[in-house]
Amino acid sequence: MALFSSGNRKVRSRRPKSAQELGKAPSSDAVNPRHLRRRSEELGKQIHRLECLIADAPRLQKVQRLATLDTLPPLTAKPAPRSRQKMTLAQRQQVSSSRMKLAFEWLLVGTGIAAIVGWLNQWFHLWSV
């Protein structure tokens, strides 16, 4: 059933009919017993086919696995990209805080080394300035 009608075609409403409405108006769609029998046979065949497929699924899976056992993956395949771990806001703040502390520590160490080298240069005249 189409969602939108085109032209003058009638579109059936999606609202199910109540029992009172069904009781008042006789069904305009006369049910043909041959149609019902044919539909029943089609559904029976489809159910049988699906039951056979379900029963045969383990064997088909084994055949497929054995058929692809000796095949190699394509050489051009790229490795899957590494997904970043999702961190909470508190964890992100902790990581950035630790990075800032580490940067400050390196700045202190660099300044200390420069001060010591300058002090040694003052006493031993390592560089002529």
Helices and strands as residue ranges (DSSP letters): H 19-24, H 33-67, H 89-124
